[in-house]
Amino acid sequence: MCLSCADLDHLIFLASGDAALTRRARKHSRLSAVVLKWSRARKRYERQGLVVEEAALELAEDECLADADLRARRREREAERRAGLDETFVDRFAARIRELFPRPTAGREQKIAEHACLKYSGRIGRSALAKKMDEKAVRLAVLAHIRHNETNYDELLGGGWERSDARSAVAGRVDEVLEEWRAAGL
């Protein structure tokens, strides 16, 4: 149905994107509806926004303007807190690397942890196993570091080798370095 047929043509479209404005507009509007659009690529409906009463939207905008500074400060504090948590997580991950592999050059474990635990990277350090400080996740992060920094793996990939072939070609050197680093560990 179109908005006129559904008797919703007096409502104003509010695009998604500002959670506080959307939440407040919906709270103040006696009548609202979610606007969805079919995505052919994803084969599902995706939320586009809301339609709300004009007076409710104006009231919500006024409320958002009134406490914009407060919400901005709160966002900054929350970002700092999350950054602190990430630093703590990276430090714990580095300590776990040092625990399992006591012999790499000093400071190397911090470099490995920072790379493996980079936010939004999809790397092993961001996985659920890594957050539990699981030995397998830590080992995979160390293996990746050795492969990229202690062998010619990247050159092989750049030369057109398949990933599996390049990994097989450097496996011996990776195992040697891993054993050197492990020494008194595992």
PyMOL commands that set and color helices and strands:
alter all, ss='L'
color gray80, all
select helices_A, chain A and resi 19-28+54-66+68-100+108-116+124-126+128-131+135-149+153-158+163-182
alter helices_A, ss='H'
color red, helices_A
select strands_A, chain A and resi 12-15+33-39+44-52
alter strands_A, ss='S'
color yellow, strands_A
deselect
rebuild
show_as cartoon
